[in-house]
């Protein structure tokens, strides 16, 4: 089991400027170890949900840009 003290520190959390009032938002933070942390924006008190590498984060961003609006 991983204790909280073993988790990397998440710095400043960011929410997309495209986030709306429907609570379908994610927050993102760059970790000290270079990975990216993602959590549910409607419940920021919960722990980090997902850790991804820089290339995986960029692929996620690029895939979202390709979606029809």
Secondary structure, DSSP 8 states (H G I E B T S, - for coil): ---GGGS--B---EE-TT--TTS--EEEEEBTTS-EEEEEGGGTTS---EEE-HHHHHHHHHHHHHS--
